[in-house]
Amino acid sequence: QVQLVESGGGLVQAGGSLRLSCAASGRTFSSSAMAWFRQAPGKEREFVATISWSGYSTNYADSVKGRFTISRDNPKNTVYLQMNSLKPEDTAVYYCAARAAGGGSYYIASVNYHYWGQGTQVTVSS
């Protein structure tokens, strides 16, 4: 059974930092693109960041560019999201996602991802 388990969320003041982790089990994703999405209350799920299987290619939503960094550790089957200079508008449930297919580069649209975690809450107070 494939599982993606996010951790590292919490409550932080504006300007602070958090590091999210997503540990995968049940199969290896070392050859698959992975990504982070988020969903704020009353809003649709939106793309945050994505990383290619090799880790060499990344892409970010304009709203987080320069503040968030996505990375991965393939031997650990884990992807990370370092979030700095957090703003109240970053408050959301953050989801990890992984593609079933290997290869390719990175993917922004959620339809490209077949496995999803349960999410971790990030709350940024002003």
N, C-alpha and C positions, 0 to 999 in steps of 0.2 A: 504494500500500500504506500503510495507516494504521499509524503507530507512536507509542507513548507511551514515552518514555525518562526514567526517573527518575535523579536524581543527588543528591549531597549527603550520603549516608549515611556512617557511620563509627563509630569508637569514641570515646566521650566519658564523662567521669566524671559521677556523679550530681550534679545541680544545674547541669549545663552546658546548652549550647544547640546546636542544629543547624538548618539550613534546607534542606529538601528542595525540589527542583525537578522538574517533570515537563514536558518539552517534547514537544508533539505535532507530527506531520508527516503529510502525506498528505491531510489535509482540515482545514478549520477547525472548531473547537469553540466559537467565540465566541457561539453561540446555544444551547449545551448545558450542562447541569449537569455538574460534575466532582466528584470525591471522592478521598479517601485511605482506604485500608483497611490493616490490618496482620495478620500472622500470626506468632505466637510458636511456638517448637518444641512439638509435641505438642498444639497448640490449633487451633481452627477460625479461619478468617479473620474478622476483626471490623471493624466500621465505626469510623472515626476522626473524619472531618470531611467535610462536603460544602458546595458553594457553587453558587448559582444562576448562570445564564448571565451575568447582569448584574453579579454580584459583591455585590449589595446584601443578599442573604439567605444566611445560613450556619447550620450546625447542627453540634454536636459531641457526641461520646460523653461521658458524665458523667465518665469516667476522665481525660479530657484537658482538660475545660472549664476555662478560666482560665489554662491553660499553653500550649496550642497555638493557632495562628492560621492559618486557610486564606485565601489570596488568589489573585487571578488577574490576568494581563496579557493581555487578548484580542488586541491587535495582535501580541504575541509568541507567541500560542497556547500559553501556559504557565500552569501552576498551581503554587502554592507551599504549603509547610507549614512555618511557623516553630514550632519546638519549644523551649520554655524550661523550666527547672526539671525537667530530665529525671530519671526514676527508673529503677531497674533493671527494673521491671516494664514499662517502655516498650520493652524489647529485643524486636525482631521484624524481619521483613522487611516493608517498607512498600511498598504498591502504589498506583499512580495508576490512576484509572478515569474513563471518559468515556461519556456517553450518546450514542447515535447520533441520537436525535430531539432537536430543538430545542425551546425554549420551556419552560414550566412553571417550577417553583421549584427546590428542592433535593430530593434523594432519598437515603434512608438505606439501603435494602435493596440488596444487591449485585446482585440480579436485574435492577435497573433500568439497569445499566451494561453496555455491549456491547463496549467496548474496554478492554484492560488492559495495563499495562506489565509488565516482567519483574521489577520489584521492586528495592529497594535495602536493604541490611542496616543496621540501626541497633542498636548494642550499647552499653548503659549499664552501666558498672562501678560497684560500690558502694565 
